[in-house]
Amino acid sequence: MPEFSPRQNEVLEQALRLLVEGGEKALTTSGLARAANCSKESLYKWFGDREGLLAAMIAYQASKVRTQERSGERLTAPLLRDHLELFARDLLEVLSGDVSLALNRLAIGQSHREGSKLGKLLLEHGRRQIDRRAMALMDQGKRAGLLRFDNADAAYHTLYGLIVSDLHVRMLIGEPGLKDNARQAQKAVDAFLVLHGTHNQSADAQRASAGR
């Protein structure tokens, strides 16, 4: 995943705001340069063409879904649960936000157009980036003896389904989001650990709870 500078992040926030408020037509190089108080030359240098800008916007939005992995960290059951719940809360927060809903609705609306690439960009720079980070955490949990699964992809899609269910589809057609993302995240992780947690995960969690 590309890393953006603080200034580039500010520009991408403005680009996302323009998209939400005015739709695709509002997202022009000139309009973004004015809104972000930068030159068009800087936009081309940082993001390239319009497709590059959209890819950067999607990648930046996807980066808001965290797993909080730290290199060299010894993964314990409580830490694994914390990381999974953080991922679940962030995922729900991002998917239910105006930006992601606008991007997805725009991609759906363009799906019949020949040459439209927004749907593909959403998959490549959004969903798949999120998937990779979560699956890396799950693999780390398996190596630590805290998770069990034969197929990482299937286990991840179980986790994703428990977190999101049909909520995203319902929000896309206008239903309000959840009132308590944290509660939904906790319930989803609880169910996932029942299915894929190991005895070590349960024992480690119990020891941590007893020591509080």
N, C-alpha and C positions, 0 to 999 in steps of 0.2 A: 504494500500500500504506500502511495507517495506521501511524503511528509511536507506539509505546507508551512510557510513562515507565518508569524502572527499577522503580518500585513496581508498576505494572501488569504488567510482565514477571514479577515475582515471583508475582503472583496467578495469572497464566496458567500458569506452571510448576506451581503447586499444582493448578490445575484439570486439567492434563494428567496429573499424577501420580494424582489421584483417579480419572480415567477409566481409566487403565491398571490400577490396583490393584483397582478395584471395579466397573468397567463403568459403563454409562450411569446406572444407579440410584444410584450413589455421587455423581454430579455434581448435587448440589442446591445451591440458593443458600445455605441454612443451613450445609450441610456445607462448602462452599467458604469461606464467611465465617469459620468456625471454623478451618479448616486454614490460611487465609492471614492470620488475625488482622486482619480488617477487618470493616466493617459491611456489611449487606446493601444499605443505601442507597448505599454507595460502588460496589458491584457494579453496581447498576442505573444509576447515574450514568455509570460508565465504559463499560459494555457493553450496557446496555439489557436486553432480555428474553433468554430462554434461547437463541434463535436467534442473537442478537447476540453472546452469550458464545461459542457454538460457532464462529461466524465469526471472532471475535478469536483464539481458540485455534488455529484452522487457519492464519490469517494469520501469527501469531507463529511457528508451526512452520515455515511456508514461508520466513520471513525468515532461517532458519538456512542456507538454500542461497544462497551468495554468488556474485557474479561479480567483485567488487572493482573496479568501474568508478570512475574518478576524473575529474571534470570537467576538461576542458582537457588531459588526459594524451595525449601522443603515443604512439599504439599501435604498438609494434614487434612483430616476429614472436615474440621470446622472451616479451614481456609477454602477447601474445595466447595463447600456449601456457600460460603460468602461469595466466591467468584462466580458460581453458577447463578446465584440470586442477583448479583450485580448485572450479569449479562441479561438475565430475564427482565429485570426492571428497565434497563436501558433499551432493550429491544421493544418492549411495549410502549415506552415513552416516545421512541423515535417513530415507530409505525403509526402511532395515534396522533402524531403531530401534523400541523397544517402542511409542512413542507413535504413530508413523505406522501401524504394523501394527495397533494397536488401533483407530485411527480408521477405517482402511479396512475392517477386518473388521466393525466396527459398521455402517458404511455398507452393506456387502454384505448383512448380516443384516437390515437395515431396507428394502432395496430393494423388497420386495414390499408394504410397508405403504403404504396410501394416505395421502398428506399428509406422508410422511417427506421431509425436506429435506437430510439430512446429505450424501448423495451430491452434490447440487447445490452445497452449500456447499464441499465438498472441491474441486470443479472450479473454482468461481469464486474462492475465497479462497486456495486452495492451488496446484493444478497450473497454473492460468492465470497466477498471479502469478509463479511460477517460470519459466514459458515466456516471459513478457514480458521479464524481465531477461536471460535467455540470448539471446533474439532481438535485443535491443538491442545486446548485445556483438557478436553476429555481424554486425549491420548496420554497427557501427563497424569491424569487421575488413574488411568489403567496401569501405567508403569509404576505408580506408587502403591498399587494394590488396593485402591479405593473404589474402582469401577470395574465392571465386568461386561464385556460385549465381544461378539465375534466379528461384527460388521460395524465399523465406526460410523459409516454414512447412515445406516439404518437406525443406530442408537441416537445419532444427532437429530434425525428427522422425528424420532419419538419425542425428544426434548423440545424441539421447535413446535411440534404439534400440541404438546401439553401447555406450552407458554401461550401460543397465539390462538389455537383452536380456530374458530371461524370469526374471531373478533375483527381481523383486518378486513375481511370481505364485508362484514356488516358496517364497519366504519366507512368503507369506500362508497357504500350506497346511502350514507347519511346518518347512520345511527351514532349516538354519542359514544365516546370511549369509556373505559372503566373508571370508576371513581377511586379505586384503590389498586394501583399497579403493583405496589409492594406485596399486597396480600395475594394477588394472582401469581406473582413471581414465586412466592414462598410455597404456595400450593403446588405449582408446577414442578418445582425442584424436589419437594417432598415425594411426589408421585414418581418422578424420574429415578430418585435414589432407591425407592422401593423396588423398581424394576431392574436397575442396573448397579446399585450399590453392592459392595461386598461385605462379608462379615467384618473385615478389617475396618471398613468405613464406619459401620455401626458401632464397633467397639471403641474406635478412636473418638467418635462423637460423644459416646457415653462418658468416657474418661474426661474429656474436655468439659462436659457439663457438670460432672461431679467435682471438678477442681475449681469451679467458679465460686 
